[in-house]
Amino acid sequence: MEEFRHACRETLLATALSAVVSLFATSLFAVFVRAYAPSELTVAIVDRAILLTGVFFGALLFIGRRRALFKGAAAGAFSLLLTSLIFGIIGGFHFTALFLADLLLCAVFGAFGALAGVKIRKEQ
């Protein structure tokens, strides 16, 4: 039971960091969007890049060795769900056909971030 709590704690910390990084970076990017008005495609690409960077680094910093792949994937998926919920509350949620692809991509980036973190730390 203790191991499950530890895994949940790691996953929640990684999710929280990803969400905070995504919200902060997206807020900064919103200033740029207001000033320069780039195309919708540019905004969508930068938004995804910000989200995936946050997911990767959240998993990199907080996910431990045991079952890192699964915890990282869960953190990535939960991060997308959390940021979508927060942005939905702030400005309206726009569900697109690519949401499932985004969910899968965030899970993959979270898993890779967790594996990279384990490799870098070389935990025992």
Secondary structure, DSSP 8 states (H G I E B T S, - for coil): -HHHHHHHHHHHHHHHHHHHHHHHHHHHHHHHHHHH---HHHHHHHHHHHHHHHHHHHHHHH--STTHHHHHHHHHHHHHHHHHHHHHHHH-----TTHHHHHHHHHHHHHHHHHHHHHHHT--
